[in-house]
Amino acid sequence: DATRAMDEIVWAVNPKHDTIESLATYLEKYGFDYLDAVGIRCRLDLPAKLPPHRLTTEVRHNLFLAYKEALHNAVKHAGATEVRITIAFEANTLELVVEDNGRGFSLNDATNKWPREHGRTAGGNGLENMNRRVREIGGECHIHSEPGRGTKVKFQLLLEPDIS
C-alpha cells in the first residue's frame, strides 16, 4: 500500500505524464492491478491511439482520484465479479467509464449518496467526492445504477484544443 501510494504521488506530480496517453496507461495499469489483487475480472476498452493532448497536473490528479473512488466502490460495495473500464476521446471530449456487474443501488436523492438498503447510511461521501473532483476540473460525472443491474460511472471532460 505504501509503495502504491508513493507511486501515485510521483506519477501525479511528474509533468512528463501530462498527456492523455500517459493518463490512459496509468489508469489501465492501476485498474488491472487493483482489481486483479481482489479477484475481480477487469475488461479494458481503450483506443489503439490517443491524441497527444496535454493535461494539467490538476486534471490528471483529480480525474485519477475520482476513478480510484469508482473502482473502490465497485470492490467494496458492488459485489462485482467484473469491471469494464473504457477510455475514449472524441471532439476534444475525454470520456472515462467504470462499469461493474454488481448489485447496483437506487439513487435516492440528487446528491447521489449511497442508499440505506445496502447496510450503509446515506451519509457516505464517495459519490459526492467523485462529482466534486470532476466538477473542479470542468467536467461532469454521471452515475447510473439500478438494483441488481450494476453501476456505471461516467466522467466526461471537455478539453481545450491542443496547441502542440
PAKEKOL-286345 format. One record per residue (C-alpha): residue number from 1; x, y, z. Coordinates in Angstrom, 3 decimals, always signed. Example, Ala and Ser with C-alpha at 12.3 -4.5 7.8 and 13.67 -1.06 7.14 Angstrom:
<nodes>
<node><i>1</i><u>+12.300</u><v>-4.500</v><w>+7.800</w></node>
<node><i>2</i><u>+13.670</u><v>-1.060</v><w>+7.140</w></node>
</nodes>
This chain:
<nodes>
<node><i>1</i><u>+0.000</u><v>+0.000</v><w>+0.000</w></node>
<node><i>2</i><u>+2.792</u><v>+2.420</v><w>+0.860</w></node>
<node><i>3</i><u>+4.573</u><v>+1.670</v><w>-2.412</w></node>
<node><i>4</i><u>+1.367</u><v>+2.172</v><w>-4.384</w></node>
<node><i>5</i><u>+0.700</u><v>+5.486</v><w>-2.599</w></node>
<node><i>6</i><u>+4.234</u><v>+6.708</v><w>-3.339</w></node>
<node><i>7</i><u>+3.892</u><v>+5.644</v><w>-6.986</w></node>
<node><i>8</i><u>+0.652</u><v>+7.660</v><w>-7.246</w></node>
<node><i>9</i><u>+2.309</u><v>+10.766</v><w>-5.829</w></node>
<node><i>10</i><u>+5.340</u><v>+10.515</v><w>-8.108</w></node>
<node><i>11</i><u>+3.130</u><v>+9.973</v><w>-11.152</w></node>
<node><i>12</i><u>+0.770</u><v>+12.814</v><w>-10.218</w></node>
<node><i>13</i><u>+3.466</u><v>+15.471</v><w>-9.852</w></node>
<node><i>14</i><u>+5.687</u><v>+14.492</v><w>-12.779</w></node>
<node><i>15</i><u>+4.942</u><v>+16.855</v><w>-15.706</w></node>
<node><i>16</i><u>+6.243</u><v>+14.337</v><w>-18.240</w></node>
<node><i>17</i><u>+2.963</u><v>+12.471</v><w>-17.645</w></node>
<node><i>18</i><u>+0.782</u><v>+15.440</v><w>-18.662</w></node>
<node><i>19</i><u>-0.696</u><v>+13.656</v><w>-21.701</w></node>
<node><i>20</i><u>-3.853</u><v>+11.670</v><w>-22.336</w></node>
<node><i>21</i><u>-1.735</u><v>+8.699</v><w>-23.384</w></node>
<node><i>22</i><u>+0.181</u><v>+8.693</v><w>-20.100</w></node>
<node><i>23</i><u>-3.057</u><v>+9.067</v><w>-18.146</w></node>
<node><i>24</i><u>-4.673</u><v>+6.168</v><w>-20.022</w></node>
<node><i>25</i><u>-1.619</u><v>+3.962</v><w>-19.490</w></node>
<node><i>26</i><u>-1.578</u><v>+4.711</v><w>-15.763</w></node>
<node><i>27</i><u>-5.334</u><v>+4.189</v><w>-15.349</w></node>
<node><i>28</i><u>-5.087</u><v>+0.892</v><w>-17.226</w></node>
<node><i>29</i><u>-2.225</u><v>-0.417</v><w>-15.085</w></node>
<node><i>30</i><u>-3.759</u><v>+0.784</v><w>-11.821</w></node>
<node><i>31</i><u>-7.192</u><v>-0.644</v><w>-12.624</w></node>
<node><i>32</i><u>-5.875</u><v>-4.009</v><w>-13.728</w></node>
<node><i>33</i><u>-3.535</u><v>-4.375</v><w>-10.734</w></node>
<node><i>34</i><u>-6.140</u><v>-3.215</v><w>-8.192</w></node>
<node><i>35</i><u>-8.916</u><v>-5.448</v><w>-9.484</w></node>
<node><i>36</i><u>-6.644</u><v>-8.453</v><w>-10.070</w></node>
<node><i>37</i><u>-5.479</u><v>-8.270</v><w>-6.442</w></node>
<node><i>38</i><u>-9.072</u><v>-8.758</v><w>-5.231</w></node>
<node><i>39</i><u>-10.058</u><v>-11.367</v><w>-7.822</w></node>
<node><i>40</i><u>-12.320</u><v>-9.194</v><w>-9.976</w></node>
<node><i>41</i><u>-12.060</u><v>-9.553</v><w>-13.755</w></node>
<node><i>42</i><u>-11.006</u><v>-6.331</v><w>-15.479</w></node>
<node><i>43</i><u>-12.104</u><v>-5.594</v><w>-19.046</w></node>
<node><i>44</i><u>-10.347</u><v>-2.702</v><w>-20.740</w></node>
<node><i>45</i><u>-11.641</u><v>-0.842</v><w>-23.760</w></node>
<node><i>46</i><u>-9.027</u><v>+1.662</v><w>-24.860</w></node>
<node><i>47</i><u>-8.385</u><v>+3.191</v><w>-28.261</w></node>
<node><i>48</i><u>-5.285</u><v>+1.967</v><w>-30.055</w></node>
<node><i>49</i><u>-4.107</u><v>+5.552</v><w>-30.376</w></node>
<node><i>50</i><u>-4.962</u><v>+8.577</v><w>-28.290</w></node>
<node><i>51</i><u>-4.284</u><v>+12.159</v><w>-29.353</w></node>
<node><i>52</i><u>-1.124</u><v>+13.803</v><w>-27.987</w></node>
<node><i>53</i><u>-3.256</u><v>+16.146</v><w>-25.918</w></node>
<node><i>54</i><u>-1.697</u><v>+17.835</v><w>-22.873</w></node>
<node><i>55</i><u>-3.401</u><v>+17.701</v><w>-19.478</w></node>
<node><i>56</i><u>-2.561</u><v>+19.736</v><w>-16.417</w></node>
<node><i>57</i><u>-1.314</u><v>+18.005</v><w>-13.296</w></node>
<node><i>58</i><u>-4.525</u><v>+19.118</v><w>-11.533</w></node>
<node><i>59</i><u>-6.712</u><v>+17.495</v><w>-14.202</w></node>
<node><i>60</i><u>-4.774</u><v>+14.227</v><w>-14.113</w></node>
<node><i>61</i><u>-4.731</u><v>+14.104</v><w>-10.322</w></node>
<node><i>62</i><u>-8.448</u><v>+14.834</v><w>-9.820</w></node>
<node><i>63</i><u>-9.545</u><v>+12.507</v><w>-12.609</w></node>
<node><i>64</i><u>-7.365</u><v>+9.729</v><w>-11.194</w></node>
<node><i>65</i><u>-8.775</u><v>+10.181</v><w>-7.675</w></node>
<node><i>66</i><u>-12.363</u><v>+10.104</v><w>-8.983</w></node>
<node><i>67</i><u>-11.513</u><v>+6.957</v><w>-10.998</w></node>
<node><i>68</i><u>-9.887</u><v>+5.366</v><w>-7.967</w></node>
<node><i>69</i><u>-13.051</u><v>+6.039</v><w>-5.936</w></node>
<node><i>70</i><u>-15.216</u><v>+4.446</v><w>-8.644</w></node>
<node><i>71</i><u>-13.022</u><v>+1.312</v><w>-8.565</w></node>
<node><i>72</i><u>-13.056</u><v>+1.281</v><w>-4.771</w></node>
<node><i>73</i><u>-16.864</u><v>+1.432</v><w>-4.769</w></node>
<node><i>74</i><u>-17.065</u><v>-1.480</v><w>-7.229</w></node>
<node><i>75</i><u>-14.788</u><v>-3.557</v><w>-4.993</w></node>
<node><i>76</i><u>-16.154</u><v>-2.590</v><w>-1.591</w></node>
<node><i>77</i><u>-19.888</u><v>-2.164</v><w>-2.226</w></node>
<node><i>78</i><u>-20.946</u><v>-3.734</v><w>-5.521</w></node>
<node><i>79</i><u>-20.106</u><v>-7.398</v><w>-5.053</w></node>
<node><i>80</i><u>-18.981</u><v>-7.276</v><w>-8.687</w></node>
<node><i>81</i><u>-17.206</u><v>-10.093</v><w>-10.485</w></node>
<node><i>82</i><u>-16.255</u><v>-7.912</v><w>-13.456</w></node>
<node><i>83</i><u>-15.442</u><v>-4.254</v><w>-14.064</w></node>
<node><i>84</i><u>-15.218</u><v>-2.704</v><w>-17.520</w></node>
<node><i>85</i><u>-13.019</u><v>+0.370</v><w>-17.934</w></node>
<node><i>86</i><u>-13.482</u><v>+2.423</v><w>-21.076</w></node>
<node><i>87</i><u>-11.463</u><v>+5.424</v><w>-22.203</w></node>
<node><i>88</i><u>-12.499</u><v>+7.349</v><w>-25.288</w></node>
<node><i>89</i><u>-11.641</u><v>+10.700</v><w>-26.828</w></node>
<node><i>90</i><u>-13.786</u><v>+12.428</v><w>-29.398</w></node>
<node><i>91</i><u>-14.161</u><v>+16.073</v><w>-30.444</w></node>
<node><i>92</i><u>-11.971</u><v>+17.310</v><w>-27.548</w></node>
<node><i>93</i><u>-14.031</u><v>+15.340</v><w>-25.009</w></node>
<node><i>94</i><u>-12.290</u><v>+12.789</v><w>-22.833</w></node>
<node><i>95</i><u>-14.641</u><v>+10.114</v><w>-21.520</w></node>
<node><i>96</i><u>-13.713</u><v>+7.642</v><w>-18.805</w></node>
<node><i>97</i><u>-16.256</u><v>+4.987</v><w>-17.809</w></node>
<node><i>98</i><u>-16.116</u><v>+2.486</v><w>-14.940</w></node>
<node><i>99</i><u>-18.935</u><v>-0.054</v><w>-15.150</w></node>
<node><i>100</i><u>-19.478</u><v>-3.042</v><w>-12.882</w></node>
<node><i>101</i><u>-21.801</u><v>-6.050</v><w>-12.955</w></node>
<node><i>102</i><u>-22.504</u><v>-5.843</v><w>-9.224</w></node>
<node><i>103</i><u>-25.635</u><v>-5.433</v><w>-7.152</w></node>
<node><i>104</i><u>-26.301</u><v>-1.807</v><w>-8.084</w></node>
<node><i>105</i><u>-28.314</u><v>+0.583</v><w>-5.949</w></node>
<node><i>106</i><u>-31.092</u><v>+3.145</v><w>-6.126</w></node>
<node><i>107</i><u>-30.046</u><v>+6.751</v><w>-6.329</w></node>
<node><i>108</i><u>-32.231</u><v>+8.134</v><w>-3.576</w></node>
<node><i>109</i><u>-31.625</u><v>+11.855</v><w>-3.981</w></node>
<node><i>110</i><u>-29.944</u><v>+14.486</v><w>-6.115</w></node>
<node><i>111</i><u>-26.617</u><v>+14.134</v><w>-4.289</w></node>
<node><i>112</i><u>-26.158</u><v>+10.505</v><w>-5.372</w></node>
<node><i>113</i><u>-25.482</u><v>+9.241</v><w>-1.858</w></node>
<node><i>114</i><u>-25.438</u><v>+5.518</v><w>-1.129</w></node>
<node><i>115</i><u>-28.889</u><v>+4.356</v><w>-0.054</w></node>
<node><i>116</i><u>-29.613</u><v>+2.777</v><w>+3.293</w></node>
<node><i>117</i><u>-30.702</u><v>-0.595</v><w>+1.904</w></node>
<node><i>118</i><u>-27.100</u><v>-1.787</v><w>+1.430</w></node>
<node><i>119</i><u>-26.249</u><v>-1.548</v><w>+5.104</w></node>
<node><i>120</i><u>-24.739</u><v>+1.920</v><w>+4.855</w></node>
<node><i>121</i><u>-26.172</u><v>+5.193</v><w>+5.956</w></node>
<node><i>122</i><u>-26.947</u><v>+7.694</v><w>+3.239</w></node>
<node><i>123</i><u>-24.139</u><v>+9.905</v><w>+4.538</w></node>
<node><i>124</i><u>-21.257</u><v>+8.351</v><w>+2.580</w></node>
<node><i>125</i><u>-19.114</u><v>+10.846</v><w>+0.690</w></node>
<node><i>126</i><u>-17.559</u><v>+8.751</v><w>-2.095</w></node>
<node><i>127</i><u>-20.078</u><v>+9.581</v><w>-4.813</w></node>
<node><i>128</i><u>-20.181</u><v>+13.231</v><w>-3.774</w></node>
<node><i>129</i><u>-16.379</u><v>+13.375</v><w>-3.836</w></node>
<node><i>130</i><u>-16.256</u><v>+11.950</v><w>-7.380</w></node>
<node><i>131</i><u>-18.748</u><v>+14.589</v><w>-8.528</w></node>
<node><i>132</i><u>-16.858</u><v>+17.398</v><w>-6.783</w></node>
<node><i>133</i><u>-13.442</u><v>+16.378</v><w>-8.102</w></node>
<node><i>134</i><u>-14.611</u><v>+16.154</v><w>-11.695</w></node>
<node><i>135</i><u>-16.574</u><v>+19.428</v><w>-11.484</w></node>
<node><i>136</i><u>-13.464</u><v>+21.167</v><w>-10.094</w></node>
<node><i>137</i><u>-11.630</u><v>+20.396</v><w>-13.329</w></node>
<node><i>138</i><u>-14.532</u><v>+21.474</v><w>-15.522</w></node>
<node><i>139</i><u>-16.016</u><v>+18.036</v><w>-16.144</w></node>
<node><i>140</i><u>-19.168</u><v>+16.107</v><w>-15.417</w></node>
<node><i>141</i><u>-19.800</u><v>+12.909</v><w>-13.505</w></node>
<node><i>142</i><u>-22.823</u><v>+10.799</v><w>-14.429</w></node>
<node><i>143</i><u>-23.850</u><v>+7.835</v><w>-12.296</w></node>
<node><i>144</i><u>-26.388</u><v>+5.282</v><w>-13.418</w></node>
<node><i>145</i><u>-27.301</u><v>+2.344</v><w>-11.223</w></node>
<node><i>146</i><u>-30.236</u><v>+0.053</v><w>-10.631</w></node>
<node><i>147</i><u>-30.604</u><v>-2.655</v><w>-8.009</w></node>
<node><i>148</i><u>-29.476</u><v>-5.965</v><w>-9.490</w></node>
<node><i>149</i><u>-28.076</u><v>-4.332</v><w>-12.639</w></node>
<node><i>150</i><u>-24.707</u><v>-2.916</v><w>-11.644</w></node>
<node><i>151</i><u>-23.389</u><v>+0.605</v><w>-11.707</w></node>
<node><i>152</i><u>-21.963</u><v>+2.796</v><w>-14.455</w></node>
<node><i>153</i><u>-19.900</u><v>+5.863</v><w>-13.587</w></node>
<node><i>154</i><u>-19.038</u><v>+8.140</v><w>-16.499</w></node>
<node><i>155</i><u>-16.583</u><v>+11.023</v><w>-16.266</w></node>
<node><i>156</i><u>-16.645</u><v>+13.490</v><w>-19.160</w></node>
<node><i>157</i><u>-14.172</u><v>+16.304</v><w>-19.575</w></node>
<node><i>158</i><u>-14.148</u><v>+18.860</v><w>-22.374</w></node>
<node><i>159</i><u>-10.537</u><v>+19.749</v><w>-23.089</w></node>
<node><i>160</i><u>-9.139</u><v>+22.864</v><w>-24.677</w></node>
<node><i>161</i><u>-7.986</u><v>+22.297</v><w>-28.268</w></node>
<node><i>162</i><u>-4.414</u><v>+21.046</v><w>-28.315</w></node>
<node><i>163</i><u>-1.961</u><v>+23.690</v><w>-29.497</w></node>
<node><i>164</i><u>+1.022</u><v>+21.386</v><w>-29.979</w></node>
</nodes>
